[in-house]
């Protein structure tokens, strides 16, 4: 099913600035292009607001097993990273371990909650 321009624009209007930033990066990677502001054109106000709030990309690091079950933490890491069971276990065994790098702060907070709920100690850098 092909979306109309109006449907695409409507979907874009509902996205947050961080979601739009992730979409632009995904399109750049998929098609090998670079989105750039026209020379002499003003920078969008939303981008300035994001930069003022903090970093656009962060890393999620597993610091320790905390009070949780190692199995539950391995399953959470597996779900977040898409790794196989053995690779997720190796990652959990090698503490501190980066779980995901170069992700939005919003995505990092969501993954952090998943890991903390499993009982892990997590840090966002």
C-alpha positions as CSV (number, residue, x, y, z in Angstrom):
1,X,0.0,0.0,0.0
2,X,1.4,3.4,-1.0
3,X,0.9,6.3,1.3
4,X,-0.2,9.7,-0.1
5,X,1.8,12.8,0.5
6,X,-0.9,14.1,2.8
7,X,-0.8,10.9,4.9
8,X,3.0,11.1,5.3
9,X,2.8,14.8,6.3
10,X,0.0,14.0,8.8
11,X,2.2,11.3,10.3
12,X,5.2,13.6,10.5
13,X,3.1,16.3,12.3
14,X,2.4,13.8,15.1
15,X,6.0,12.9,15.7
16,X,8.2,14.5,18.3
17,X,11.4,16.3,17.4
18,X,13.5,13.4,18.6
19,X,11.4,10.9,16.6
20,X,11.8,13.1,13.5
21,X,15.6,13.2,14.1
22,X,15.7,9.4,14.2
23,X,13.6,9.2,11.0
24,X,16.0,11.6,9.2
25,X,19.0,9.5,10.3
26,X,17.3,6.3,9.1
27,X,16.4,7.8,5.7
28,X,20.0,9.0,5.3
29,X,21.4,5.6,6.1
30,X,18.9,3.7,3.9
31,X,19.4,5.9,0.8
32,X,23.0,7.1,1.3
33,X,22.0,10.8,1.3
34,X,22.5,13.7,3.7
35,X,19.8,16.0,4.8
36,X,21.2,19.5,5.0
37,X,19.8,23.0,5.7
38,X,20.0,25.2,2.6
39,X,22.9,27.6,2.6
40,X,21.8,30.9,4.1
41,X,18.6,29.4,5.4
42,X,17.7,29.7,9.1
43,X,18.1,26.6,11.3
44,X,14.8,25.1,12.4
45,X,13.8,26.3,15.9
46,X,13.1,22.7,17.1
47,X,16.7,21.6,16.5
48,X,17.9,24.5,18.7
49,X,15.5,23.4,21.4
50,X,16.8,19.8,21.4
51,X,20.4,21.0,21.6
52,X,19.6,23.2,24.6
53,X,18.0,20.3,26.5
54,X,21.0,18.0,26.2
55,X,22.8,15.5,24.0
56,X,20.9,14.2,20.9
57,X,22.6,10.8,21.3
58,X,23.5,8.8,24.4
59,X,24.7,5.3,25.3
60,X,23.0,2.8,27.6
61,X,25.4,0.9,29.8
62,X,24.7,-2.1,32.0
63,X,26.6,-1.5,35.2
64,X,25.6,-4.5,37.3
65,X,23.1,-7.2,38.0
66,X,21.6,-5.4,41.0
67,X,18.8,-7.3,42.7
68,X,17.4,-8.9,39.6
69,X,17.6,-12.4,38.2
70,X,20.4,-12.9,35.8
71,X,18.1,-14.7,33.4
72,X,15.6,-11.9,33.4
73,X,18.3,-9.4,32.7
74,X,19.7,-11.5,29.9
75,X,16.2,-11.7,28.3
76,X,15.8,-8.0,28.6
77,X,19.2,-7.4,27.0
78,X,18.2,-9.9,24.2
79,X,14.9,-8.1,23.6
80,X,16.6,-4.6,23.5
81,X,19.5,-5.5,21.3
82,X,18.1,-8.3,19.1
83,X,21.0,-10.5,19.9
84,X,20.8,-14.2,20.3
85,X,20.6,-15.8,23.8
86,X,24.3,-16.7,24.0
87,X,25.5,-13.3,22.7
88,X,23.2,-11.5,25.2
89,X,24.6,-13.7,28.0
90,X,28.2,-12.8,27.0
91,X,27.2,-9.1,27.1
92,X,25.7,-9.5,30.6
93,X,28.7,-11.4,31.8
94,X,31.1,-8.7,30.7
95,X,30.1,-5.9,33.1
96,X,30.1,-3.0,32.6
97,X,28.8,-3.5,29.1
98,X,27.4,-1.0,26.6
99,X,23.9,-2.3,25.6
100,X,23.0,0.3,22.9
101,X,25.1,3.3,21.7
102,X,24.2,6.4,19.8
103,X,20.5,6.3,20.6
104,X,18.1,9.1,21.5
105,X,17.6,10.0,25.2
106,X,14.0,9.0,25.0
107,X,14.8,5.6,23.7
108,X,17.5,5.2,26.3
109,X,15.1,6.0,29.1
110,X,12.6,3.4,27.8
111,X,15.3,0.7,27.6
112,X,16.6,1.7,31.0
113,X,13.2,1.2,32.5
114,X,13.0,-2.3,31.0
115,X,16.4,-3.2,32.4
116,X,15.7,-1.7,35.9
117,X,12.4,-3.6,36.0
118,X,14.4,-6.8,35.4
119,X,16.6,-5.8,38.4
120,X,19.7,-4.5,36.6
121,X,21.8,-1.4,37.4
122,X,21.9,0.8,34.4
123,X,23.6,4.1,33.4
124,X,22.9,6.5,30.6
125,X,26.0,8.3,29.3
